[in-house]
Amino acid sequence: MRPDRLRAPALIAVSAAIGWLGWSGNILSLPITALFPVTWSLSGKRWHAAAVSAAYFLAASRGLPQGVANFYSYDIWPGLLLWLIASAGFVIVHSALWAERLGYRKALRFLIACVLMAIPPFGITGWAHPITAAGVLFPAWGWWGLAAMAAGLVVMTTRRWPAAAIAMTGFWLWSAAKWTEPTLPASWSGVDLERGSSLGRDTSLDRHKALIGIVRRKVPGDIAVLPESALGFWTPTLARLWQTALAGTKTTVIAGATLIDADGYDNVLVSISAEGNTILYRERMPVPGSMWQPWNSLLGEGGGARAHLFANPSVDVAGSRIAPLICYEHLIVWPVLQSMLHDPGVIVAVGNGWWTTGTSIIDIQQASARAWGRLFGKPVIFSFNT
């Protein structure tokens, strides 16, 4: 077989390896994703670029089929179908913008692809974005680090990619040697739970008393963060229960809940203290398909979670400005960047990941959120249910 016939299979295999290793859930492996532009640019034909892009994305998101099967208690096939559908945007953008010859045009086209996959509508499924590695290579550089990472990715599509790879490797080694996490504020505590699929579904008084007991006994700080959906359906009665339970304390609880009405629901974070309660944050991007179902409105049907795409990027609570991220928002780019425009003091990242058993999805979510926090020098408060 001639070497040129081996080129496409080799690039596809390498691209899959990049996606698999880069998105392993280990934050220090994220810079491996910077090699994806090389495999894309070296593709000899447009369909090669499409196959290379698909291999990278599918390998990076390999936990999705098993996660969908866990969530719906189905076999693996619906998850495989959703896995393929989710990759469509990434593949379409990168194959459409591919150019045959190396040069500034190809580099510019890759930059455009990066931007498109970072913002809606394509950014809605813009997982596994290589730009996320900026936090590992350029910690505390902020927007300059984001620009440096974008420039490095662009150069990786040119003939000078070996020099760019060497430079990025140097930053990677330096970063790993100097690795430190932003200091978590002493007044904040993230509470991890192990309630499985019952969290948010068991709305009994005993369940809420148990959660209140955890907050009162085990939270050392003044602000306790509970996972996504921890409180279930948010009602005035539930608000009074928690507010009464916090009477006589200085504790503020930030917890996930569901706010439902006749047209659908909002996935929210609420803030509760002895003095009062409020809806703190409405999720900007719920999970497409399982939660956010925009086709319902076209069919004249209600239901599904609402997407508040560019709303409430930062909120104030207990004297601090925070950047809230719920579950799916850890995996995509624009919510965290929009939040960083407001210079919050803390990133609050919550999730309900009981359905991820047997996958590395939670590890990937947390690695992504930590990378963004490290890029902008912000501590990240995690609270997950498994």
Backbone torsions as a table, in degrees:
resi	resn	phi	psi	omega
1	MET	NA	135.4	-177.7
2	ARG	-71.3	150.3	-177.7
3	PRO	-57.1	-36.0	-177.9
4	ASP	-67.0	-24.3	176.9
5	ARG	-77.6	-22.0	176.6
6	LEU	-82.6	-15.9	-172.8
7	ARG	-61.1	-51.5	-177.4
8	ALA	-62.8	-50.0	177.6
9	PRO	-58.2	-37.6	180.0
10	ALA	-65.9	-44.1	-179.9
11	LEU	-65.3	-38.7	178.4
12	ILE	-63.5	-44.8	179.6
13	ALA	-63.8	-42.6	179.5
14	VAL	-65.3	-41.2	-180.0
15	SER	-63.2	-40.7	177.1
16	ALA	-63.1	-40.9	178.5
17	ALA	-63.9	-38.6	178.2
18	ILE	-61.6	-47.4	179.3
19	GLY	-63.1	-41.4	-177.9
20	TRP	-66.7	-49.2	-176.9
21	LEU	-74.7	-41.9	-177.9
22	GLY	-63.9	-37.5	-179.1
23	TRP	-107.5	55.6	179.4
24	SER	-89.7	-13.1	-174.4
25	GLY	100.6	-6.9	174.7
26	ASN	-93.5	119.1	-174.2
27	ILE	-60.2	-33.3	-177.8
28	LEU	-72.8	-10.3	177.5
29	SER	-89.8	-7.5	-177.6
30	LEU	-57.0	-37.5	-179.5
31	PRO	-60.8	-17.6	176.2
32	ILE	-58.8	-29.7	-177.9
33	THR	-64.4	-17.6	178.6
34	ALA	-66.9	-11.6	177.1
35	LEU	-82.5	-13.4	179.5
36	PHE	-58.0	-42.2	178.1
37	PRO	-57.3	-28.9	179.4
38	VAL	-67.0	-48.6	-179.4
39	THR	-64.5	-35.4	178.4
40	TRP	-66.4	-45.4	-175.6
41	SER	-71.7	-29.3	-179.1
42	LEU	-83.0	-4.2	177.8
43	SER	-61.6	135.6	-175.1
44	GLY	-85.1	-20.0	-179.1
45	LYS	-140.1	164.1	-178.0
46	ARG	-62.7	-40.0	-179.2
47	TRP	-69.4	-27.0	173.3
48	HIS	-64.2	-44.2	179.0
49	ALA	-62.3	-37.8	177.5
50	ALA	-64.4	-43.8	-179.4
51	ALA	-67.2	-39.7	177.8
52	VAL	-62.9	-43.1	179.6
53	SER	-64.8	-43.6	179.1
54	ALA	-62.9	-41.9	-179.5
55	ALA	-61.4	-43.5	179.2
56	TYR	-63.0	-50.4	-174.7
57	PHE	-66.6	-44.9	-177.9
58	LEU	-65.5	-37.9	177.4
59	ALA	-67.3	-40.9	-179.3
60	ALA	-65.8	-35.2	-176.2
61	SER	-103.8	28.4	-172.0
62	ARG	-62.2	-19.8	-179.5
63	GLY	-77.9	-12.0	-174.2
64	LEU	-61.5	-47.9	-179.1
65	PRO	-57.2	-44.9	179.6
66	GLN	-67.2	-38.9	178.8
67	GLY	-62.5	-43.2	178.1
68	VAL	-63.6	-42.0	178.3
69	ALA	-61.4	-40.7	177.8
70	ASN	-64.7	-43.1	-174.1
71	PHE	-66.4	-46.0	-175.3
72	TYR	-96.6	-1.5	-177.6
73	SER	57.3	34.4	176.5
74	TYR	-100.2	178.4	169.9
75	ASP	-77.7	-174.5	-170.6
76	ILE	-76.3	-18.0	-170.2
77	TRP	-65.3	-44.2	175.9
78	PRO	-59.3	-36.4	177.8
79	GLY	-66.0	-38.9	176.9
80	LEU	-63.2	-40.2	178.9
81	LEU	-64.0	-45.7	179.1
82	LEU	-63.9	-36.8	177.8
83	TRP	-58.0	-45.6	179.6
84	LEU	-68.8	-41.4	179.7
85	ILE	-63.0	-41.7	-178.4
86	ALA	-62.7	-29.3	-178.3
87	SER	-78.3	-11.9	-171.7
88	ALA	-59.0	-45.8	-177.8
89	GLY	-61.3	-45.9	-180.0
90	PHE	-60.3	-45.4	-177.8
91	VAL	-67.8	-43.2	-179.2
92	ILE	-61.3	-47.4	-177.9
93	VAL	-62.4	-47.9	-175.0
94	HIS	-74.7	-29.6	176.9
95	SER	-78.0	-37.5	-179.9
96	ALA	-66.6	-34.1	-176.4
97	LEU	-92.8	-2.7	178.8
98	TRP	-64.6	143.5	176.6
99	ALA	-125.9	149.6	-173.3
100	GLU	-70.7	-41.8	-173.6
101	ARG	-99.0	143.3	172.8
102	LEU	-68.2	151.2	179.6
103	GLY	147.2	-173.0	-173.9
104	TYR	-65.8	-29.6	-179.9
105	ARG	-65.8	-43.6	177.5
106	LYS	-63.9	-42.1	179.1
107	ALA	-61.2	-44.1	179.0
108	LEU	-63.3	-39.7	-179.8
109	ARG	-66.1	-37.5	177.3
110	PHE	-66.5	-38.3	177.4
111	LEU	-61.1	-41.5	177.7
112	ILE	-62.5	-41.6	178.1
113	ALA	-60.9	-41.1	178.0
114	CYS	-60.2	-43.7	-179.7
115	VAL	-66.1	-44.6	-178.5
116	LEU	-61.7	-37.4	-178.8
117	MET	-79.9	-4.0	179.8
118	ALA	-99.4	-17.9	-175.6
119	ILE	-127.7	156.5	176.8
120	PRO	-62.1	151.4	5.3
121	PRO	-85.8	-28.0	-177.6
122	PHE	-65.3	-31.5	-179.3
123	GLY	-66.5	-10.9	176.7
124	ILE	-61.9	-32.7	174.3
125	THR	-115.9	34.6	-176.1
126	GLY	-85.9	49.4	178.2
127	TRP	-68.7	167.4	170.7
128	ALA	58.1	33.3	-178.3
129	HIS	-73.9	124.9	-178.6
130	PRO	-59.9	-22.3	-178.5
131	ILE	-62.3	-20.8	-179.4
132	THR	-59.9	-27.2	-178.9
133	ALA	-67.7	-7.2	179.8
134	ALA	-55.4	-35.9	-177.9
135	GLY	-68.1	-24.8	177.7
136	VAL	-82.5	-41.5	-176.5
137	LEU	-80.2	-33.2	-173.3
138	PHE	-130.4	61.8	-176.8
139	PRO	-62.0	135.0	177.0
140	ALA	68.6	9.2	176.7
141	TRP	-79.7	-15.7	178.8
142	GLY	62.9	-136.3	-176.8
143	TRP	-64.9	-29.9	176.2
144	TRP	-66.1	-36.4	176.3
145	GLY	-66.2	-38.2	177.1
146	LEU	-63.2	-43.0	178.4
147	ALA	-65.1	-40.2	179.2
148	ALA	-64.0	-39.5	179.0
149	MET	-66.9	-42.5	178.3
150	ALA	-61.9	-42.2	178.6
151	ALA	-63.7	-40.8	178.8
152	GLY	-63.4	-41.3	178.5
153	LEU	-63.9	-39.6	178.9
154	VAL	-64.2	-45.2	179.7
155	VAL	-62.6	-29.0	179.7
156	MET	-65.9	-11.6	176.9
157	THR	-94.6	2.3	-177.6
158	THR	-109.6	177.9	178.2
159	ARG	-67.3	-14.0	179.5
160	ARG	-90.1	15.4	-176.4
161	TRP	-61.3	-33.0	177.5
162	PRO	-60.4	-40.7	178.9
163	ALA	-64.6	-40.9	178.1
164	ALA	-64.2	-39.9	179.4
165	ALA	-63.9	-40.8	178.4
166	ILE	-64.4	-43.6	179.9
167	ALA	-63.0	-44.0	180.0
168	MET	-65.7	-37.2	177.5
169	THR	-62.3	-39.4	177.0
170	GLY	-61.6	-46.1	176.9
171	PHE	-62.4	-37.7	179.7
172	TRP	-61.9	-48.9	-179.3
173	LEU	-65.0	-41.2	177.8
174	TRP	-62.3	-43.1	-179.5
175	SER	-64.5	-44.1	-179.6
176	ALA	-62.9	-37.2	-178.9
177	ALA	-70.7	-31.6	-176.3
178	LYS	-102.3	16.0	-169.8
179	TRP	-60.1	123.1	172.0
180	THR	-142.2	144.8	177.3
181	GLU	-90.5	144.8	172.2
182	PRO	-56.1	140.8	-177.4
183	THR	-68.3	126.5	179.0
184	LEU	-75.1	137.1	177.4
185	PRO	-64.5	136.2	-174.9
186	ALA	-64.2	-25.2	-175.4
187	SER	-81.5	-5.5	-176.6
188	TRP	-107.0	142.5	175.6
189	SER	-139.2	124.4	173.3
190	GLY	-93.1	129.3	-176.3
191	VAL	-105.8	117.2	174.1
192	ASP	-92.2	138.8	-179.4
193	LEU	-121.2	158.9	176.0
194	GLU	-128.9	66.2	-177.3
195	ARG	-106.2	1.4	178.0
196	GLY	58.4	-148.3	-175.8
197	SER	-72.9	-8.7	-178.7
198	SER	-75.5	-19.3	-177.6
199	LEU	-64.8	125.2	-178.4
200	GLY	86.1	-17.2	178.3
201	ARG	-101.3	-33.8	173.8
202	ASP	-85.7	101.7	-176.0
203	THR	-103.8	21.5	-177.5
204	SER	-68.4	159.5	177.8
205	LEU	-62.3	-36.8	179.7
206	ASP	-62.5	-38.9	179.5
207	ARG	-63.5	-44.1	-179.3
208	HIS	-68.0	-36.5	176.0
209	LYS	-63.2	-36.8	178.5
210	ALA	-65.5	-42.1	178.3
211	LEU	-65.9	-41.0	177.7
212	ILE	-61.9	-40.0	178.3
213	GLY	-62.3	-40.0	177.6
214	ILE	-61.1	-44.7	-179.2
215	VAL	-63.2	-44.7	-174.8
216	ARG	-73.5	-31.8	-174.6
217	ARG	-93.3	-34.9	-165.8
218	LYS	-113.0	-3.6	-177.1
219	VAL	-98.7	114.1	-176.5
220	PRO	-79.0	-25.0	-174.0
221	GLY	-92.3	-176.1	179.6
222	ASP	-87.2	-18.4	-177.7
223	ILE	-124.3	118.7	-179.7
224	ALA	-108.6	132.4	179.7
225	VAL	-110.9	123.3	177.0
226	LEU	-106.4	157.7	-171.8
227	PRO	-67.7	171.4	171.5
228	GLU	-53.1	136.7	175.1
229	SER	67.1	10.7	-174.6
230	ALA	-57.8	-35.5	-174.2
231	LEU	-95.4	-5.9	-178.2
232	GLY	71.4	-142.5	-178.6
233	PHE	-75.4	126.7	-176.6
234	TRP	-85.3	122.8	-178.8
235	THR	-134.9	161.6	176.1
236	PRO	-58.9	-36.8	179.3
237	THR	-62.6	-44.6	179.0
238	LEU	-64.6	-38.6	178.3
239	ALA	-61.2	-43.1	179.6
240	ARG	-65.4	-39.2	179.0
241	LEU	-58.1	-49.7	-177.7
242	TRP	-69.6	-39.7	-178.7
243	GLN	-64.6	-39.5	177.5
244	THR	-66.1	-39.3	-179.3
245	ALA	-65.4	-27.4	-178.8
246	LEU	-91.5	-0.2	179.6
247	ALA	-58.7	136.6	179.7
248	GLY	84.5	4.2	176.9
249	THR	-119.6	165.3	174.8
250	LYS	-100.6	10.7	-174.6
251	THR	-76.5	136.4	169.4
252	THR	-113.0	129.2	179.5
253	VAL	-105.6	128.1	170.8
254	ILE	-109.7	121.0	-172.9
255	ALA	-144.5	151.9	177.5
256	GLY	-78.4	145.1	179.1
257	ALA	-155.1	173.7	178.4
258	THR	-120.8	126.2	179.6
259	LEU	-108.7	110.9	-169.9
260	ILE	-110.7	145.8	171.8
261	ASP	-144.5	-171.0	-173.5
262	ALA	-66.8	-23.8	-175.1
263	ASP	-97.0	-10.8	-176.9
264	GLY	155.0	-148.4	-179.4
265	TYR	-151.7	161.0	173.8
266	ASP	-113.8	136.1	171.2
267	ASN	-89.0	116.3	-166.9
268	VAL	-129.8	165.1	163.8
269	LEU	-112.2	133.2	177.2
270	VAL	-111.7	153.2	175.9
271	SER	-115.6	128.1	-177.2
272	ILE	-131.4	134.9	172.9
273	SER	-146.4	178.4	178.5
274	ALA	-63.2	-25.0	-177.0
275	GLU	-84.1	-20.2	-177.9
276	GLY	165.1	-172.4	179.7
277	ASN	-148.2	155.6	-179.7
278	THR	-155.9	155.2	170.5
279	ILE	-76.9	112.5	-172.2
280	LEU	-85.1	-39.1	-171.2
281	TYR	-154.2	137.5	174.1
282	ARG	-112.2	127.2	-172.5
283	GLU	-57.4	130.9	-179.5
284	ARG	-75.9	-38.8	-177.8
285	MET	-137.5	90.7	172.6
286	PRO	-66.6	166.2	-178.6
287	VAL	-62.2	120.4	178.7
288	PRO	-62.3	138.6	176.7
289	GLY	94.1	-66.8	-177.2
290	SER	-77.4	-31.1	179.2
291	MET	-115.1	-58.9	-179.3
292	TRP	-85.4	117.9	-176.3
293	GLN	-130.4	77.1	-173.2
294	PRO	-64.8	-19.9	-180.0
295	TRP	-69.3	-17.4	-179.6
296	ASN	-60.9	-39.4	-179.4
297	SER	-67.0	-33.5	177.6
298	LEU	-68.7	-28.8	179.9
299	LEU	-91.8	2.4	180.0
300	GLY	74.2	22.9	-179.1
301	GLU	-111.2	153.1	175.4
302	GLY	-95.6	-169.0	177.8
303	GLY	93.9	166.6	-180.0
304	GLY	88.3	158.3	179.3
305	ALA	-81.7	144.4	175.8
306	ARG	-85.0	144.2	176.6
307	ALA	-103.3	117.8	177.1
308	HIS	-99.7	71.8	-162.2
309	LEU	-48.9	-45.6	-175.4
310	PHE	-123.3	19.7	-178.2
311	ALA	-86.5	163.5	174.3
312	ASN	29.5	59.4	179.5
313	PRO	-67.1	-24.8	173.7
314	SER	-144.0	150.8	-178.5
315	VAL	-139.0	157.5	179.4
316	ASP	-104.3	133.6	178.1
317	VAL	-148.6	130.8	176.8
318	ALA	49.5	40.9	176.8
319	GLY	81.0	5.9	180.0
320	SER	-122.4	146.2	173.0
321	ARG	-97.2	126.4	-175.7
322	ILE	-123.0	156.8	172.8
323	ALA	-108.9	103.9	-177.8
324	PRO	-83.8	139.5	174.2
325	LEU	-135.9	125.8	179.6
326	ILE	-110.0	117.1	167.4
327	CYS	48.9	-98.1	-174.9
328	TYR	-58.7	-29.3	-178.0
329	GLU	-67.0	-14.9	176.0
330	HIS	-69.6	-23.5	-170.6
331	LEU	-94.3	-12.9	-176.0
332	ILE	-115.3	170.5	-164.1
333	VAL	-95.8	-46.9	-166.2
334	TRP	-67.3	-33.4	-178.6
335	PRO	-59.1	-45.2	-177.5
336	VAL	-70.9	-37.6	178.6
337	LEU	-67.3	-39.2	176.4
338	GLN	-61.5	-41.6	178.6
339	SER	-63.5	-38.7	-177.4
340	MET	-67.0	-21.8	175.6
341	LEU	-61.6	-21.8	-177.7
342	HIS	-99.5	5.2	175.0
343	ASP	50.7	60.0	177.6
344	PRO	-71.4	162.9	178.8
345	GLY	-87.9	-25.9	-173.8
346	VAL	-143.1	142.8	168.7
347	ILE	-98.9	126.1	177.5
348	VAL	-108.8	112.0	-174.3
349	ALA	-116.3	113.2	-177.9
350	VAL	-119.9	156.7	178.7
351	GLY	-160.5	161.6	174.9
352	ASN	-126.0	90.7	-168.0
353	GLY	-106.1	28.9	-179.9
354	TRP	-57.9	-29.6	-174.9
355	TRP	-80.4	-3.1	-176.8
356	THR	-91.5	9.3	-179.1
357	THR	-53.0	131.8	179.7
358	GLY	86.0	5.3	179.0
359	THR	-128.5	172.9	177.3
360	SER	-104.0	21.2	-173.1
361	ILE	-61.1	-46.7	-179.3
362	ILE	-63.3	-41.5	178.0
363	ASP	-60.6	-39.7	179.1
364	ILE	-67.6	-43.1	177.6
365	GLN	-57.6	-47.9	-176.4
366	GLN	-70.4	-36.0	176.7
367	ALA	-63.3	-41.0	179.3
368	SER	-63.8	-48.1	-179.3
369	ALA	-63.6	-39.9	178.5
370	ARG	-64.6	-37.8	179.4
371	ALA	-63.2	-43.2	179.0
372	TRP	-66.4	-40.7	177.8
373	GLY	-61.9	-39.4	-179.3
374	ARG	-68.9	-36.9	179.5
375	LEU	-60.5	-41.8	-175.7
376	PHE	-100.7	6.6	178.1
377	GLY	65.7	35.8	-178.7
378	LYS	-111.6	133.6	173.4
379	PRO	-68.5	149.5	-179.7
380	VAL	-118.2	124.1	176.2
381	ILE	-98.1	117.7	-179.5
382	PHE	-101.9	144.2	170.0
383	SER	-148.1	112.0	-175.7
384	PHE	-127.9	149.4	169.3
385	ASN	-109.1	135.6	177.0
386	THR	-126.8	NA	NA
